[in-house]
């Protein structure tokens, strides 16, 4: 394991255009190691053999575990994409990557191309109508549709590169972890929210106590009073808005900033301690803002598939796992997917007891019967038990059961030792969340709006002594 942590690794996805690089075509991409500023890597053509990439005799693996340091990563970029930012020196190119990459990295987007998303063949252009189109004269909704087809990301990239090229912007030295983490304490009832303009877009760069006198950026003071509500909106690249209260189950966004042309991700907590927050950021803006009274991983949902507005969204179940690192701030929050039990007649979930625990949950699955399946006799149960199992290798994984006519189903797995159990009522669904490839998937419970708020000590499972595990909590 130690040798893997020292070996350079890479993701397939080009961070500039978000399409995968075809590693079998080395003439069309370059490798840019974050840890080396001396060798002209962007001028050296790589070699590829059997899924491995070589540059100057150095071997780069595909990503194995997130235990490797972030600085050991080699970035693969299309040469076509590099052409838009080629005037940036390597130190500022690092800062550009730090700002523009999505918060949640994946090993592959599934879209592979030689030239990337910003390339359009001239032969295809010649098939269309001739003449220029004045986009400024088009209706706003049409311009938004056009910008969604990679043009919006390209515009942001070019504007951001021009901004970072200015002399007062310093190059970035890559640390071992991708993001920074800070605890912000606000003794009073007013929060100062600081904004920054990046590539023509407005982001929240930090929050602070107004009494600190911090006025480095454009800011707005917001009084939250006795509220315990916290909603965060991101465009997948950074925090664009936040809400400290709600109306009829909807966040009252403070700035009403749009995420277009990017997607929307929302986190919502109805029992947040607004006086003490955990702020996770890259070198220039916030990536996430979390309530510290929540012990597990916090879910960020796609706006089209989030739980009902008034429901209680619990943070993830508190478990330890081998690839977890408490020093990596990005493992405090996850990209989540909501699974509703409203129309459920059966639930099937698959368990990988070797490393990953529960990897998938299906509702009314009629094709696959390889997992643990529970049939509901009449209606979905609203009572669920979650057990934390410890395996012989030291990993911990959650296992869920449902109360069916007074019996807990399905049966617990034979392997492993049960070290903690908790019963949750008024359950309407669960959420699954991913942080990085091959990290365990996080699981949280979603409860009906009539459910009372859980006391702070019971919001997540309290696992006994974790000193023998590499746990993030």
Secondary structure, 3 states (H helix, E strand, C coil): CHHHHHCCEECCECCCCCCEECCCCHHHEEEEECCCCCCCHHHCCCEEECCEEEECCEEEEECCCCCCCHHHEEEEEEHHHHCCCCCCCHHHHHHHHHHHCCCCCCCCCCCEECCCCCCCCHHHHHHCCCCCCCHHHCCHHHHHHHHHHHHHHHHHHHHHHHHHCCCCCCCCCCCCCCCEEEEEECCCCEEEEEEEEECCEEEEEEEEEHHHCCCCCEEEEEECCCCCCEEEEECCCCEEEEECCEECCEECCCCCCCCCCCCCEEEEECCCCCCEEEEEECCCCEEEEEECCCCCCEEEEEHHHCCCCCCEECCCCCCCCCCCCCCCHHHHEEEEEEEECCCCCEEEEEEECCCCEEEEEEECCCCCCCCEEEECCCCCCCCEEEEEEECCCCCEEEEEEEEECCEEECCCCCCCEEEEEEEECCEEEEEEEECCCCCCCEEEEEECCCCCCCCHHHCCCCCCCCCCCCCCC
